[in-house]
Amino acid sequence: QGAFMTFAGIIPLIFYIFYGFESPAYLTATLLAGLAMAILAVHVLVVGFATLVRPVQIGAVLEAIFGFLVVIKSLLVTFLA
């Protein structure tokens, strides 16, 4: 989970550096990264949250929160800008 979250955070950062905040490439990468993190968090919950070790549970909760916040931010920037 940690490597996935790092990768999902680096891709939007690279697009932000090269293309800027208003670029469709940055907004698309951010939205897809957020959706991917949210889907992974839902998968962890479906597989069996209670059977996982504590660090994975904490990571799944943080990933779900971060993923949904990124999706909301991306949608707000896309439709309000």
N, C-alpha and C positions, 0 to 999 in steps of 0.2 A: 504494500500500500504506500509506503513512504517513497519508493522510487517512482511509482506511478504519479503520485501527487507532485513530486519534484518535476517530472517530465511535463505534466499538465500545466505547471506554473511557468516553466521555461519557454515553452512555445509561444504563449501570448506575450511574454516579455520580449522575446526576439522580434516578434511582429510589431510590438509597440516601438522598439528602438528603431527599426528600419522604416516603418510606414506611418507611425504616429497614432494618436488616440482616436481620431475620427475615421480611420481607414476601415473599409469593409473587411479587409484581411484580418486586422486585429480583432474586430468585433466578432467575426465568425470563429476565429480560433478560441477566443475567450468563451463564447457561448458553447462551442463543442467541448471544450475542456470542462466546463461546469456541468454540462449534461453527462459527460462520461463519469465524472466523480459522483454525481448523484445516482447514476445507474449502478455503479459499483457499490455504493453505500446501500442501496435498496437490495442488491444481490446478497450482501452480507447479512442483512436483516432476514431475507427469505431463507437463506441456507440454514440459519440457526444462530441467532445472536447469542443465546445463552450457552451454547456449546463451545464458543470461542474463548481463547485466553483473554485475560483482562486488557493487555496492550492492544490487541486487535479490536476489541470492543471500543476502547477509547478512540482509536484511529478511525473506526467506522463512523462514530458519532461526529468527530471533527470533520471528517471528509464529507459527510452528509450536510452539515451546516455550511461548510465552505462552498460545496458544490451548488447548493440552492442559492446562496448569496451571490455567487458568480453569475448564475443564470438570471437572477432578478436584476443585477446590475447591468448585464448585457442587454436585456430586454428594455430596461429603462433608457439606457443610452441610445439604443437603436430607434426606439419609437418617440422619444422626447427630444432628440437632437435634430 
